[in-house]
């Protein structure tokens, strides 16, 4: 494949939009996930495999799906489960 660099942020020749993607510390992104331009993923977040991240995802959550949605905040226990 190769390494590609986008030097100008804005509209590319093909009409696609390019914008920086910000990924926090201790983030895990599952295989095959797609992160759209301009999205921010907060610290301590897990993105499920095959997810399509179209909007910002806050810190400390598990998110998955198409479009990617918050499934659970980290540190929460499962419903009906005593911790």
N, C-alpha and C positions, 0 to 999 in steps of 0.2 A: 504494500500500500504506500507508505511514505508518511512524512510529516508535512503538514500544511500550516501556514501562518496567515491569519487575516490581519492585514495592516490597517485597513480603514474600517471602522465600525459604521455600518449603515446598510444600504441596499446593495446586494451583489448583482452581477450581470444577469443571473437567472431569475431575479425577482425575489430571492430569498432574503430574509432579514438576518443580519449577524449582530449579536450583542454578547457581552461577556457573561459567563456562567460563574456564579460564586458558590463554592462548596466549602462548608465549614470543617472544623476539626472532628476527627473520629466519626466520619460518615462512611457508611457501607452502602454501595449501590450494586444491586443484584445484576446478574448477567442479562444482557439484551435490553436493559433499560434505556430509554431515550430521554435526554434532558434537553428541552427546547431553549433557544437563545433567550438571554435576559433573566433566567430563573436563578433564585438563590435558595440553597439548601442549608439549613441551620446546623449547628454543632450537634453531635450525638444523635444523629438521625439515621434511620435505616430505610432504604428504598427497595421495595420488592422487585424481584426479577421480572423483566418484561413490562415494567411500568412505563407510562408516558407522562413525564413531569412537564406540565404546561403552565403551572403557577408556582409561586414561592411556597416552600415547605418550611415550617418553623422548626426551631431546635427541640430536640428531645422527643421525637415521635417515630412511630413506624408508619410508613405510608406505602400504598401500592394501588395498582389498577390503571385503567385507561378510561378517563384521565386519572392521574394519581391523586388519591385522597387519603386523609389521615385515618388510619385504622385504630390506633391506640397511642396514647401518650406514654412514654417510658416511665416506669415507676408505678403505674396503675396495676392493680391486681385484676384478675379476670372476674366477671360478674359471678356472685355466689361463692367465691373462693375465699377462704380465710387464710390470711398471710401471717 
